[in-house]
Amino acid sequence: MNQNNSAGVASDAKPAKEDASARWAKLIEQQRQSELSVSAYCRQRGVSAASFFAWRRRLSGDPGAGGFKPVKLVSNGPGACARSDGAIELCLSGGHRLLVRRGFDRQLLVDLVQTMEAAR
């Protein structure tokens, strides 16, 4: 039955959550196919990068997807790099290393790690 309610909205309209899921799924797929970082893509589309990551995690069905992963802390033993300047060295798969200093841009780090991990 397709009757309008007093606000002029069809009573059998799809729930907003389904519409939002479909919209975000489309945006996520378009970003994946683009050559843009998530930050650049979201800026271009006028959407929040935080919302983008949250929806990507939600739609993947994996609550940890796209988020931070467990890390292994390495002591300053043989082969380890001792840092006295308070920086953090991230050792990624494929031998990639990132040096992160105080005041880094969190979103840039997330985008860079995702890009480097995807390139392996």
Sine and cosine of phi, psi and omega as CSV:
sin_phi,cos_phi,sin_psi,cos_psi,sin_omega,cos_omega
0.00,0.00,0.82,-0.57,-0.10,-0.99
-0.92,-0.39,0.91,0.40,0.00,-1.00
-0.99,-0.15,0.57,-0.82,0.04,-1.00
-1.00,0.08,0.60,-0.80,0.09,-1.00
-1.00,0.06,-0.07,-1.00,-0.09,-1.00
-0.90,0.43,-0.34,0.94,0.00,-1.00
-1.00,0.03,-0.02,1.00,0.02,-1.00
0.99,0.13,0.31,0.95,0.00,-1.00
-0.95,-0.30,0.69,-0.73,0.00,-1.00
-0.88,0.48,0.71,-0.70,-0.07,-1.00
-0.96,0.29,-0.33,0.94,0.00,-1.00
-0.97,-0.24,0.41,0.91,0.02,-1.00
-0.92,0.39,0.46,-0.89,0.02,-1.00
-0.90,0.43,0.55,-0.83,0.06,-1.00
-0.88,0.47,0.53,-0.85,-0.03,-1.00
-0.87,0.50,-0.53,0.85,-0.01,-1.00
-0.88,0.47,-0.65,0.76,0.02,-1.00
-0.91,0.42,-0.67,0.74,0.03,-1.00
-0.89,0.46,-0.68,0.73,0.00,-1.00
-0.91,0.42,-0.67,0.74,0.02,-1.00
-0.87,0.50,-0.71,0.71,0.00,-1.00
-0.91,0.42,-0.66,0.76,0.01,-1.00
-0.89,0.46,-0.73,0.68,-0.02,-1.00
-0.93,0.36,-0.60,0.80,0.04,-1.00
-0.87,0.50,-0.65,0.76,0.02,-1.00
-0.92,0.40,-0.71,0.71,0.02,-1.00
-0.88,0.47,-0.66,0.75,0.00,-1.00
-0.90,0.44,-0.69,0.73,0.02,-1.00
-0.92,0.40,-0.65,0.76,0.03,-1.00
-0.89,0.45,-0.64,0.77,0.03,-1.00
-0.91,0.42,-0.66,0.75,0.00,-1.00
-0.85,0.52,-0.63,0.78,-0.04,-1.00
-0.99,0.15,-0.31,0.95,0.00,-1.00
-0.98,0.18,0.16,-0.99,0.07,-1.00
-0.98,-0.19,0.30,0.95,-0.06,-1.00
-0.99,-0.12,0.51,-0.86,0.15,-0.99
-0.93,0.37,0.27,-0.96,0.04,-1.00
-0.86,0.51,-0.69,0.73,-0.01,-1.00
-0.87,0.50,-0.75,0.66,-0.02,-1.00
-0.91,0.42,-0.67,0.75,0.00,-1.00
-0.88,0.47,-0.71,0.70,-0.02,-1.00
-0.91,0.41,-0.65,0.76,0.06,-1.00
-0.87,0.50,-0.71,0.71,-0.02,-1.00
-0.89,0.46,-0.61,0.80,-0.03,-1.00
-1.00,0.01,-0.16,0.99,0.00,-1.00
0.96,0.30,0.56,0.83,0.03,-1.00
-0.87,-0.49,0.38,-0.93,0.00,-1.00
-0.96,0.27,0.77,-0.64,0.05,-1.00
-0.90,0.43,-0.60,0.80,0.03,-1.00
-0.88,0.47,-0.67,0.74,0.05,-1.00
-0.91,0.41,-0.64,0.77,0.03,-1.00
-0.84,0.55,-0.77,0.63,-0.02,-1.00
-0.90,0.43,-0.64,0.77,0.01,-1.00
-0.90,0.44,-0.70,0.72,0.01,-1.00
-0.93,0.37,-0.61,0.79,0.02,-1.00
-0.89,0.46,-0.66,0.75,0.04,-1.00
-0.90,0.43,-0.72,0.70,-0.02,-1.00
-0.89,0.46,-0.71,0.70,-0.07,-1.00
-0.96,0.27,-0.35,0.94,0.02,-1.00
-0.97,0.23,-0.30,0.95,-0.02,-1.00
0.99,0.15,-0.03,1.00,0.00,-1.00
-0.93,-0.38,0.94,-0.33,-0.05,-1.00
-0.88,0.48,-0.33,0.94,0.01,-1.00
-0.99,-0.13,-0.10,0.99,-0.06,-1.00
-0.90,0.43,0.68,-0.74,0.04,-1.00
0.97,0.24,-0.06,1.00,0.01,-1.00
-0.99,-0.16,-0.23,-0.97,0.01,-1.00
-0.97,0.24,0.53,-0.85,-0.02,-1.00
-0.96,-0.27,0.32,-0.95,0.07,-1.00
-0.87,0.50,0.53,-0.85,0.01,-1.00
-0.83,-0.56,0.36,-0.93,0.06,-1.00
-0.94,-0.35,0.85,-0.53,0.03,-1.00
-1.00,0.09,0.77,-0.63,-0.04,-1.00
-0.95,-0.30,0.73,-0.69,0.04,-1.00
-0.97,0.24,0.08,-1.00,0.01,-1.00
-1.00,0.09,0.66,0.75,0.04,-1.00
-0.99,0.12,-0.24,-0.97,-0.01,-1.00
-0.84,0.54,0.75,-0.66,0.04,-1.00
1.00,0.07,-0.16,0.99,0.00,-1.00
-1.00,-0.02,0.46,-0.89,0.01,-1.00
-0.99,-0.12,0.88,-0.48,0.05,-1.00
-0.99,0.16,0.77,-0.63,-0.01,-1.00
-0.86,-0.50,0.85,-0.52,0.02,-1.00
-0.97,-0.23,-0.05,1.00,-0.07,-1.00
-0.99,-0.10,0.15,0.99,0.02,-1.00
0.99,0.17,0.06,1.00,0.02,-1.00
-0.97,0.23,0.32,-0.95,0.05,-1.00
-0.89,-0.46,0.73,-0.68,0.04,-1.00
-0.96,-0.28,0.84,-0.55,0.04,-1.00
-0.99,-0.16,0.81,-0.59,0.04,-1.00
-0.96,-0.28,0.93,-0.37,-0.06,-1.00
-0.99,-0.13,0.16,-0.99,0.05,-1.00
-0.88,0.47,0.40,-0.92,0.01,-1.00
0.97,0.25,0.21,0.98,0.04,-1.00
0.99,0.17,0.08,1.00,0.03,-1.00
-0.95,0.32,0.60,-0.80,0.03,-1.00
-0.74,-0.67,0.65,-0.76,0.07,-1.00
-0.82,-0.57,0.70,-0.72,0.07,-1.00
-0.96,-0.28,0.85,-0.53,-0.06,-1.00
-0.91,-0.42,0.81,-0.58,0.01,-1.00
-0.94,-0.33,0.30,-0.95,0.03,-1.00
-0.78,0.62,0.68,-0.73,0.04,-1.00
1.00,0.03,0.21,0.98,0.00,-1.00
-0.91,0.41,0.36,-0.93,0.06,-1.00
-1.00,0.09,0.93,-0.36,-0.08,-1.00
-0.84,0.54,-0.73,0.68,-0.05,-1.00
-0.91,0.42,-0.63,0.78,0.05,-1.00
-0.89,0.46,-0.67,0.74,0.03,-1.00
-0.88,0.47,-0.72,0.70,0.01,-1.00
-0.86,0.51,-0.74,0.67,0.00,-1.00
-0.88,0.47,-0.67,0.74,-0.03,-1.00
-0.92,0.40,-0.70,0.71,0.02,-1.00
-0.88,0.47,-0.71,0.71,0.00,-1.00
-0.88,0.47,-0.67,0.75,0.01,-1.00
-0.90,0.43,-0.71,0.71,-0.02,-1.00
-0.92,0.38,-0.63,0.78,0.02,-1.00
-0.93,0.37,-0.57,0.82,0.01,-1.00
-0.95,0.31,-0.42,0.91,-0.06,-1.00
-0.99,0.12,-0.05,1.00,-0.06,-1.00
-0.95,0.30,0.00,0.00,0.00,0.00
